């Protein structure tokens, strides 16, 4: 008699990494129905394909904090690469927010 109830984390992991065996062999090894094994394979496929596409399309972003130079005593120094990343990201946020909209004045050139 096959097991009932939801698949455990271990069973899901096993199915994901041994999907090439086929649903018949997996269901026999795990003592589960072929329908439950197939439904998990179908649920996993779209999410893994989507995540690999989104990672390859977007450019890798590095935060300036990861590029700081640190030593074992606790001091931190900004490297040239961290400075450049900070300068590039500085121009992105121009909105000051509702709190400062009336307090900031720009000087008009004549």
C-alpha positions as CSV (number, residue, x, y, z in Angstrom):
1,X,0.0,0.0,0.0
2,X,1.4,3.4,-0.9
3,X,2.0,6.2,1.5
4,X,-0.6,8.9,1.9
5,X,-0.3,12.6,2.7
6,X,2.1,15.3,1.4
7,X,5.6,14.5,0.3
8,X,8.3,15.1,2.9
9,X,11.3,17.4,2.3
10,X,13.5,14.4,1.9
11,X,11.3,12.8,-0.7
12,X,11.0,16.1,-2.6
13,X,14.8,16.5,-2.6
14,X,15.2,12.9,-3.9
15,X,12.7,13.5,-6.6
16,X,14.3,16.8,-7.7
17,X,17.8,15.2,-8.0
18,X,16.8,11.9,-9.5
19,X,14.1,13.1,-12.0
20,X,15.9,11.4,-14.8
21,X,14.9,8.0,-13.4
22,X,11.3,8.6,-14.4
23,X,8.1,8.8,-12.4
24,X,7.5,5.0,-12.4
25,X,10.9,4.2,-10.8
26,X,10.7,7.1,-8.4
27,X,7.2,6.2,-7.2
28,X,8.3,2.6,-6.7
29,X,11.4,3.5,-4.7
30,X,9.5,6.1,-2.5
31,X,6.4,4.0,-2.2
32,X,4.3,6.9,-3.5
33,X,1.7,7.2,-6.3
34,X,2.9,8.2,-9.8
35,X,0.5,11.1,-9.8
36,X,2.1,12.7,-6.6
37,X,5.6,12.2,-8.0
38,X,4.6,13.7,-11.4
39,X,2.9,16.7,-9.8
40,X,6.0,17.5,-7.8
41,X,8.2,17.2,-10.9
42,X,5.8,19.6,-12.8
43,X,5.8,22.1,-9.9
44,X,9.6,22.1,-9.7
45,X,10.4,22.5,-13.4
46,X,8.9,26.0,-14.0
47,X,10.5,27.5,-11.0
48,X,14.0,26.2,-11.7
49,X,13.8,27.3,-15.4
50,X,12.6,30.7,-14.5
51,X,15.3,31.3,-11.9
52,X,18.1,30.4,-14.2
53,X,16.8,32.8,-16.9
54,X,16.4,35.7,-14.6
55,X,19.9,35.3,-13.2
56,X,21.5,35.2,-16.6
57,X,19.6,38.2,-18.0
58,X,20.4,40.6,-15.2
59,X,23.8,42.1,-14.6
60,X,25.5,41.0,-11.4
61,X,25.2,43.8,-8.8
62,X,27.7,44.2,-6.0
63,X,27.1,46.2,-2.9
64,X,29.8,48.6,-1.8
65,X,29.9,47.0,1.7
66,X,31.1,43.7,0.1
67,X,34.1,45.6,-1.5
68,X,35.4,47.2,1.7
69,X,38.8,46.2,3.0
70,X,38.8,44.8,6.5
71,X,41.4,43.5,8.9
72,X,41.3,41.3,12.0
73,X,41.5,44.3,14.4
74,X,38.2,45.7,13.2
75,X,39.2,48.6,11.0
76,X,37.5,49.1,7.6
77,X,38.7,51.1,4.6
78,X,36.9,51.9,1.5
79,X,38.6,50.6,-1.6
80,X,38.6,52.2,-5.0
81,X,36.1,49.6,-6.3
82,X,33.7,50.2,-3.4
83,X,34.0,54.0,-4.0
84,X,33.1,53.5,-7.7
85,X,30.1,51.3,-6.8
86,X,28.9,53.9,-4.4
87,X,29.2,56.7,-6.9
88,X,27.3,54.7,-9.5
89,X,24.4,54.0,-7.1
90,X,24.3,57.5,-5.7
91,X,22.6,58.9,-8.8
92,X,19.8,56.3,-8.8
93,X,17.8,57.7,-5.8
94,X,16.7,61.3,-6.4
95,X,13.5,61.2,-4.5
96,X,13.9,62.8,-1.1
97,X,10.6,61.7,0.3
98,X,7.5,63.5,1.7
99,X,9.2,64.8,4.8
100,X,11.8,66.9,2.9
101,X,9.8,68.2,-0.1
102,X,9.1,71.6,1.4
103,X,12.5,72.0,3.1
104,X,14.8,71.6,0.2
105,X,15.4,74.6,-2.0
106,X,17.2,74.7,-5.3
107,X,19.1,77.8,-6.3
108,X,17.9,79.3,-9.6
109,X,20.5,80.5,-12.0
110,X,19.8,84.0,-13.6
